[in-house]
Structure formats: C-alpha cells, structure tokens
C-alpha cells in the first residue's frame, strides 16, 4: 500500500513538473530576448538540416546562370575598360542567346536610368527586349523618402492579378518607394518584377517574399512572374496562408508572409556559364556553344563576382550569389518544393509527448547511465526523424523546444527522485534512531551523540552535560494501573523533556522508564537548573492515564558534566547514574548533581 502511494506521488509530481515546465516556457515566450534566442538556435538547426539534405537533392537542369564572375569581370575591364558595360553588349548577349530559343532570359540586374552618353546602346537593348517577349527585367522596392526620390507610378499591366484573398501587411511586403527600370524599357514589356531579398537578423537569407504591396497594389517577385509565365498562368489566389498558382503549385507563407526556401546545394549548384564565353562565342559565331548551353533553358543573368557585392549568406553556403537565390526560388516553385514550418503549438505538443516519455523512463529506471543513454538516443533519433521529414515532406519540425523540454524534464525528474529518496532516507534514518513509543531518540543514537560531543569537547573544548532521568516507582505504577497507563506516562514525561529542551539538546529514551538529555554547550550549573525545571514540571503536572484518571508522577535526576565528571562516555554515564541513585536514596523527586 505504501509502495502504491509512493508511486502515485511520483507520478503526481512528474505531471506537475511537466505542467510547470511548459507553463514556464510559454511565459518566457512573451519575452523578446528569450523568443529571439530560441528563434536563432532554431534557425541554426534548420541550416544544419538543410546542409545535410541538400546534397541529396536534384536541381532543375533547365535553369542555368549566365554569370558575371571574376573571370568575366576581368575580361570586361580588359576589353571595355569599365563596369557596367554598354547596354549594346547586353543587347548582343540577348540576341546571341535567343539563337538557342531559350524559354526565358531573366536579368538579375537593374537598368535604371537612360545612359545619355550611350543612347545607341540603350536603343539596342530596348529593341531586343521588345523583339523577344521572353526577357524579364528587374526593379526594386524600398522605403526611401520622397525628398530623395519621388515614388514612381506603375501601369496596371505590371501589377499582379490576385483572383481572391489578400496578404497580411508586414515589413517584408509593404514598401512606399521604388527603383524602377527606365521608362523606355517598361514601355515595351510587362515582364518586370522586383528582386528584393531580405536577410534575417543573423544575416542569413532563409526566406523570400513572393508578393509585394506598393501603393495599395500587389506586384510579383521577378521569379514569381517567371514561374507564372512558365506555368502559363495570369493570376494567383491567396488561401489558407498560401499563394495558389494552380492545383499542383502553391507557395506556403510564414507569419511574415514570406516563403521558406528549400535549398538544392551550395554555390554553383546550377550550371554557371561565364558571360565572357558568350561574348567570345558571339564574336566567333560559335553557334554550337550557344545551342549546347541555352537551348530551351531558363537563363538567369546576374553577378557572381565577389567584387560586385551581390554575395549573400544562406543556410547551405556563406557566400552565395544573389542570382542563385532567385534560381532556387524558381526551382522551388516549379517543383512545388517549399519548406513549411509547423505551427508553434504543434512543436509544443511534440515537446510534451517527448518530455512525458523521457520523464516516464527516468522515473522507472534505476540506472543513471541507462537514462542518460536513453535521453541522448531520444534526442539523436528525434534529430534524424526531423531531418528525414524535412527531406521527404518539406516540413520544418522545431528542434529547440523539444530539446530544451526533454533535457529540463530529465534534470527536474532526477531532482524529484533525489529529493524523494532523500526524504525516504531521512524517514528511514529517523525511524532507526527514534523510540517508537515516546518519539525520543533511542539508546543507539544517544551513544552516538555522546561520542560526538565528547570528541568536540576534547578537540575544541566545547563543554556539554548529561542528564539521566528515572520515573519514580514506575514498576509499582505499572502493577497498579497497567502497562497501557504506564505507556501514557512515558509519553507525557517525554513531552515535558522536549518542552524544556533546546533545539540543540538531544532528548533520548535511555531504556525502560529511564530517559536522558545530552545538553550541548552547557556547564554543570546550567545543566542543574534545566534538570530542576524538568523535575518541577513533572511534579506539577497531572498525568492522564488510559482510563482518563489523573495522577501525580515524580522523577529522580542525575547530572554529569564533561571534564568535571569524566572524560569518556562511560565515565560520564556512570557518574550521572550514581547521582540518579543518590537522588532515589535521598527520597526521590529531586535532582542530584554532585556525589561525595
């Protein structure tokens, strides 16, 4: 029965620990500093998982990058003498690539203002963009003041058509100003989208904004516009926090109205073709090179040279060109391959379940080593499972809260076990050193304390005294009133001893009707005063017997003091016993502290 009670107590405390733990985590979640810390660690765990699973992914081979890399930059500076190059060169590159009939040519470069020193170059680029309606151009949103730049107005044909639904405004989608392509280009094409990319607080890009809001109208990300063209769609819907393109393609959005990218690998995952090779192929009329590299491809054109400052940090790579981020975004759309993070509530539910399992095992396993191995194995297995789920189902399951809750549960449950075992030990020890009838310490404990106090006396000169007490005529009392009444008297005398003893004093049942008190830091005079108080208190007390009859009881008391009446345990006991015997011979009901 006692075991069942103990087990129920264990589980009750276990449940309370789980409730308090998650209550604490929920409360801490209201503090920005704690939330930011958890988010940062969680994002790092996401980066690790993405790095692991990206190596096993196959990227879309129809997406290629025409790279302004370090070699191309060197080539341009040598041949043309400056960067950026003439727009006539870009026109020539477009015309050359179009020989291979590419699906789309996408510029991750901004053509902002007319070049008054190269009007012919501008005209050439405008004519090429007008001629080939598969060329996409970039613009950029920002929040610059009207005093710096007047915010431009855009024609309706550039606005994204949303069939139904709307986005929740956030700092990542809502802007009040824009850097637009030069008007002559926007007049000849509607294939224009924004290339805004926003880093997280730790400087890493994990998310991208598919749709932007500018002057109460929606505009598509450059890559979203490319994807709509590739899927032959003219509009999107927003439903259940998703951008719906068609039945097979949708973009899940997080609370910030951004999409979490699923990465396919590190730098140069997509085929990189240095732009200088295209310029050279054009001059050499190398059609085979153009056909081999660009036929039916989606060609992103952007800078990858470190010196041109379009290098970003992403989960799988600390130095990745911005154009590769847009290529990854397009790959995600076409493969319907975005990462979707589970709601925090589900993370908490998972954490509770894992914590319950960990707590149950800890409670029911005696071996500390086994429970540590189990905890480590559980966390490792959870890491593997969460990585597998991200790899196979594109679901981001939180790791930080489950880890924190599991480890904290483990520690707290062990603290609980330790405290309860300590209580058990204290209870067992108390029972071992306590007299069951009087609840005074027993004879064994008395002997231990006498030795301890005598050692302290010898080493530190800490004086102490001993009082021995015997209830007068107790055998006769038992014969007259019965043993039950005798027990009642023993209990009540014991209570008087406790009442007149200090916390530091040790009241014991010496044996039978004899009791004793070890008085720490007490000299002979002080001990005698205490003994007389106890003797008087017993004398004046009415003792209630088993039959509720009230009687008077007296005691005889002997006193001994360390150093004066002995320097060994047995010597002090013998002296106190002789004093007690003298008190009895002298008429009982008195204290004797000295013998002749």
KAVEN-V598683 format. One record per residue. N is the residue number from 1. RES is the residue in one letter. SS is DSSP state (a for helix, b for strand, c for the rest). BURIAL is b if it has 16 or more other C-alpha atoms within 10 Angstrom, else e. D_FIRST is the distance of its C-alpha to the first C-alpha in whole Angstrom. Layout:
N/RES/SS/BURIAL/D_FIRST
N/RES/SS/BURIAL/D_FIRST
This chain:
1/X/c/e/0
2/X/a/e/4
3/X/a/e/5
4/X/a/e/5
5/X/a/e/6
6/X/a/e/9
7/X/a/e/10
8/X/a/e/11
9/X/a/e/12
10/X/a/b/14
11/X/a/e/16
12/X/a/e/16
13/X/a/e/18
14/X/a/b/20
15/X/a/e/21
16/X/a/e/23
17/X/a/b/24
18/X/a/b/26
19/X/a/e/27
20/X/a/e/29
21/X/a/b/30
22/X/a/b/32
23/X/a/e/33
24/X/a/e/34
25/X/a/b/36
26/X/a/e/38
27/X/a/e/39
28/X/a/e/40
29/X/c/e/42
30/X/c/e/44
31/X/c/e/46
32/X/a/e/49
33/X/a/e/48
34/X/a/e/45
35/X/a/e/46
36/X/a/e/49
37/X/a/e/47
38/X/a/b/45
39/X/a/e/48
40/X/a/b/50
41/X/a/e/47
42/X/a/b/46
43/X/a/b/50
44/X/a/b/50
45/X/a/b/48
46/X/a/b/50
47/X/a/b/53
48/X/a/e/51
49/X/a/b/50
50/X/a/b/54
51/X/a/b/55
52/X/a/e/53
53/X/a/b/54
54/X/a/b/57
55/X/c/e/59
56/X/c/e/58
57/X/c/e/59
58/X/c/e/63
59/X/c/b/65
60/X/c/b/68
61/X/c/e/71
62/X/c/b/73
63/X/b/b/72
64/X/b/b/75
65/X/b/b/75
66/X/b/b/79
67/X/b/b/78
68/X/b/b/80
69/X/c/b/79
70/X/a/b/80
71/X/a/e/83
72/X/a/b/84
73/X/a/b/84
74/X/a/b/86
75/X/a/b/88
76/X/a/b/89
77/X/a/e/90
78/X/a/e/92
79/X/a/e/94
80/X/c/e/94
81/X/c/e/93
82/X/c/e/91
83/X/c/e/87
84/X/c/e/87
85/X/c/e/89
86/X/c/b/92
87/X/a/b/91
88/X/a/b/93
89/X/a/b/91
90/X/a/b/88
91/X/a/b/91
92/X/a/b/92
93/X/a/b/88
94/X/a/b/87
95/X/a/b/91
96/X/a/b/90
97/X/a/b/86
98/X/a/b/87
99/X/a/e/89
100/X/a/b/86
101/X/c/e/85
102/X/c/b/82
103/X/c/b/79
104/X/b/b/79
105/X/b/b/80
106/X/b/b/78
107/X/b/b/79
108/X/b/b/76
109/X/b/b/79
110/X/b/b/81
111/X/c/b/84
112/X/c/e/85
113/X/c/e/88
114/X/c/b/91
115/X/c/e/93
116/X/c/e/96
117/X/c/e/98
118/X/c/e/97
119/X/a/e/97
120/X/a/e/98
121/X/a/b/95
122/X/a/b/93
123/X/a/b/95
124/X/a/b/95
125/X/a/b/91
126/X/a/b/91
127/X/a/e/93
128/X/a/b/91
129/X/a/b/88
130/X/a/b/90
131/X/a/e/91
132/X/c/e/88
133/X/c/e/85
134/X/c/b/82
135/X/b/b/82
136/X/b/b/80
137/X/b/b/80
138/X/b/b/78
139/X/b/b/77
140/X/b/b/75
141/X/b/b/73
142/X/b/e/73
143/X/c/e/73
144/X/c/e/76
145/X/c/e/78
146/X/c/e/81
147/X/c/e/83
148/X/c/e/82
149/X/c/e/82
150/X/c/e/83
151/X/c/b/80
152/X/c/e/82
153/X/c/e/82
154/X/c/b/81
155/X/c/e/83
156/X/a/e/81
157/X/a/e/81
158/X/a/b/79
159/X/c/b/76
160/X/c/b/73
161/X/c/b/73
162/X/b/b/69
163/X/c/e/69
164/X/c/e/66
165/X/c/e/63
166/X/c/e/63
167/X/c/b/62
168/X/c/e/60
169/X/c/e/62
170/X/c/e/61
171/X/c/e/63
172/X/c/b/63
173/X/c/b/65
174/X/b/b/67
175/X/b/b/70
176/X/c/b/73
177/X/b/b/76
178/X/b/b/77
179/X/b/b/79
180/X/c/b/81
181/X/c/b/83
182/X/c/b/87
183/X/a/e/88
184/X/a/e/91
185/X/a/b/88
186/X/a/b/86
187/X/c/e/89
188/X/c/e/89
189/X/c/b/85
190/X/c/b/82
191/X/c/b/80
192/X/b/b/79
193/X/b/b/75
194/X/b/b/73
195/X/c/b/72
196/X/c/b/69
197/X/c/b/67
198/X/c/e/64
199/X/c/e/62
200/X/c/e/58
201/X/c/e/58
202/X/c/e/57
203/X/c/e/61
204/X/b/b/59
205/X/b/b/61
206/X/c/b/58
207/X/b/b/59
208/X/b/b/62
209/X/c/b/63
210/X/c/b/65
211/X/b/b/66
212/X/b/b/68
213/X/b/b/69
214/X/b/b/72
215/X/c/e/74
216/X/c/e/72
217/X/b/e/73
218/X/b/b/71
219/X/b/b/72
220/X/b/b/71
221/X/b/b/70
222/X/a/b/73
223/X/a/b/70
224/X/a/b/69
225/X/a/b/73
226/X/a/b/73
227/X/a/b/70
228/X/a/b/72
229/X/a/e/75
230/X/a/e/74
231/X/c/e/72
232/X/c/e/75
233/X/c/e/73
234/X/c/e/74
235/X/c/e/71
236/X/b/b/67
237/X/b/b/65
238/X/b/b/62
239/X/b/e/59
240/X/c/e/55
241/X/c/b/56
242/X/b/b/58
243/X/b/b/61
244/X/b/b/62
245/X/b/b/66
246/X/b/e/65
247/X/c/e/63
248/X/c/e/62
249/X/b/b/63
250/X/b/b/61
251/X/b/b/60
252/X/b/b/56
253/X/c/b/56
254/X/c/b/54
255/X/c/e/53
256/X/c/e/57
257/X/c/b/58
258/X/c/b/59
259/X/b/b/58
260/X/b/b/56
261/X/c/b/58
262/X/c/b/57
263/X/c/b/59
264/X/c/b/61
265/X/c/b/62
266/X/c/b/64
267/X/c/b/67
268/X/c/e/70
269/X/c/b/67
270/X/c/b/70
271/X/b/b/74
272/X/b/b/76
273/X/b/b/79
274/X/b/b/81
275/X/a/b/84
276/X/a/b/86
277/X/a/b/86
278/X/a/b/87
279/X/a/b/90
280/X/a/e/91
281/X/a/b/91
282/X/a/b/93
283/X/a/e/96
284/X/c/e/96
285/X/c/e/95
286/X/c/e/92
287/X/a/e/91
288/X/a/e/89
289/X/a/e/87
290/X/a/b/86
291/X/a/b/86
292/X/a/e/83
293/X/a/b/81
294/X/a/b/81
295/X/c/b/82
296/X/c/b/80
297/X/c/b/78
298/X/b/b/76
299/X/b/b/78
300/X/b/b/76
301/X/b/b/78
302/X/b/b/77
303/X/b/b/77
304/X/c/b/75
305/X/c/b/77
306/X/a/e/75
307/X/a/e/78
308/X/a/e/78
309/X/c/e/75
310/X/c/e/73
311/X/b/b/70
312/X/b/b/66
313/X/b/b/63
314/X/b/b/61
315/X/c/b/57
316/X/c/b/59
317/X/b/b/62
318/X/b/e/63
319/X/b/e/67
320/X/b/b/67
321/X/b/b/70
322/X/a/b/70
323/X/a/b/72
324/X/a/b/69
325/X/a/b/66
326/X/a/b/69
327/X/a/b/69
328/X/a/b/65
329/X/a/b/65
330/X/a/b/67
331/X/a/b/65
332/X/a/b/62
333/X/a/b/64
334/X/a/b/66
335/X/a/e/63
336/X/c/b/60
337/X/c/b/58
338/X/c/b/57
339/X/b/b/54
340/X/b/b/51
341/X/b/b/49
342/X/c/e/45
343/X/c/e/44
344/X/a/e/42
345/X/a/e/40
346/X/a/e/39
347/X/a/b/39
348/X/a/b/36
349/X/a/e/34
350/X/a/b/35
351/X/a/b/34
352/X/a/b/30
353/X/a/e/30
354/X/a/b/30
355/X/a/b/28
356/X/a/b/25
357/X/a/b/26
358/X/a/b/26
359/X/a/b/23
360/X/a/b/21
361/X/a/b/23
362/X/a/b/22
363/X/a/b/19
364/X/a/e/18
365/X/c/e/21
366/X/c/e/21
367/X/c/e/25
368/X/a/e/27
369/X/a/e/30
370/X/a/e/28
371/X/a/b/27
372/X/a/e/31
373/X/a/e/32
374/X/a/e/30
375/X/a/b/31
376/X/a/e/35
377/X/a/e/35
378/X/a/b/34
379/X/a/b/36
380/X/a/e/39
381/X/a/e/38
382/X/a/b/38
383/X/a/b/42
384/X/a/e/43
385/X/a/e/42
386/X/a/b/43
387/X/a/b/46
388/X/a/b/47
389/X/a/e/46
390/X/a/b/49
391/X/a/b/51
392/X/a/e/51
393/X/a/e/50
394/X/c/b/52
395/X/b/b/48
396/X/b/b/47
397/X/c/b/44
398/X/c/b/43
399/X/c/b/41
400/X/a/b/41
401/X/a/b/38
402/X/a/b/36
403/X/a/b/37
404/X/a/b/36
405/X/a/b/33
406/X/a/b/31
407/X/a/b/32
408/X/a/b/31
409/X/a/b/28
410/X/a/b/27
411/X/a/e/28
412/X/a/b/26
413/X/a/b/23
414/X/a/b/24
415/X/a/e/24
416/X/a/b/21
417/X/a/b/19
418/X/a/e/22
419/X/a/e/21
420/X/a/e/17
421/X/a/e/18
422/X/a/e/20
423/X/a/e/18
424/X/a/e/16
425/X/a/e/19
426/X/a/e/20
427/X/a/e/17
428/X/a/e/17
429/X/a/e/21
430/X/a/e/21
431/X/a/e/19
432/X/a/e/21
433/X/a/b/24
434/X/b/b/23
435/X/c/b/24
436/X/c/e/21
437/X/c/e/23
438/X/c/b/26
439/X/c/b/24
440/X/c/b/27
441/X/b/b/27
442/X/c/b/28
443/X/a/b/31
444/X/a/e/30
445/X/a/b/30
446/X/a/b/33
447/X/a/e/35
448/X/a/e/34
449/X/a/b/35
450/X/a/b/38
451/X/a/e/39
452/X/a/e/38
453/X/a/b/40
454/X/a/b/43
455/X/a/b/43
456/X/a/e/44
457/X/a/b/46
458/X/a/e/48
459/X/a/e/48
460/X/a/e/48
461/X/c/e/50
462/X/c/b/47
463/X/c/b/47
464/X/b/b/44
465/X/b/b/44
466/X/b/b/42
467/X/b/b/41
468/X/b/b/40
469/X/b/b/39
470/X/b/b/40
471/X/b/b/39
472/X/c/b/42
473/X/c/e/42
474/X/a/b/39
475/X/a/e/39
476/X/a/e/41
477/X/a/b/39
478/X/a/e/36
479/X/a/e/39
480/X/a/e/40
481/X/a/e/37
482/X/c/e/34
483/X/a/e/31
484/X/a/e/29
485/X/a/b/32
486/X/a/b/32
487/X/a/b/29
488/X/a/b/30
489/X/a/b/33
490/X/a/b/31
491/X/a/b/29
492/X/a/b/32
493/X/a/b/34
494/X/a/b/31
495/X/a/b/31
496/X/a/b/35
497/X/a/b/35
498/X/a/b/33
499/X/a/e/35
500/X/c/e/38
501/X/c/b/37
502/X/c/e/37
503/X/c/e/34
504/X/c/e/36
505/X/c/b/36
506/X/b/b/33
507/X/b/b/33
508/X/b/b/31
509/X/b/b/31
510/X/b/b/33
511/X/b/e/33
512/X/c/e/33
513/X/c/b/35
514/X/b/b/36
515/X/b/b/35
516/X/b/b/36
517/X/b/b/37
518/X/b/b/38
519/X/b/b/40
520/X/b/b/41
521/X/c/b/44
522/X/c/b/45
523/X/c/b/49
524/X/a/b/50
525/X/a/e/51
526/X/a/e/48
527/X/a/b/46
528/X/a/b/48
529/X/a/e/48
530/X/a/b/44
531/X/a/b/44
532/X/a/b/46
533/X/a/b/44
534/X/a/b/41
535/X/a/b/43
536/X/a/b/45
537/X/a/b/42
538/X/a/b/40
539/X/a/b/44
540/X/a/e/44
541/X/c/b/40
542/X/b/e/40
543/X/b/b/36
544/X/b/e/34
545/X/c/b/33
546/X/c/b/31
547/X/c/e/33
548/X/c/e/34
549/X/c/e/38
550/X/b/e/39
551/X/b/e/40
552/X/b/e/42
553/X/c/b/41
554/X/c/b/43
555/X/b/b/42
556/X/b/b/44
557/X/b/b/44
558/X/b/b/45
559/X/b/b/46
560/X/b/b/47
561/X/b/b/47
562/X/c/b/48
563/X/c/b/51
564/X/c/e/53
565/X/c/b/51
566/X/c/b/50
567/X/c/e/49
568/X/c/e/46
569/X/a/b/43
570/X/a/e/44
571/X/a/e/47
572/X/a/b/45
573/X/a/b/43
574/X/a/e/46
575/X/a/b/48
576/X/a/b/45
577/X/a/b/45
578/X/a/b/49
579/X/a/b/49
580/X/a/b/46
581/X/a/b/48
582/X/a/b/51
583/X/a/b/49
584/X/a/b/48
585/X/a/e/52
586/X/c/e/53
587/X/c/e/52
588/X/c/b/48
589/X/c/b/47
590/X/c/b/48
591/X/b/b/48
592/X/b/b/50
593/X/c/b/50
594/X/c/b/53
595/X/c/e/55
596/X/c/e/58
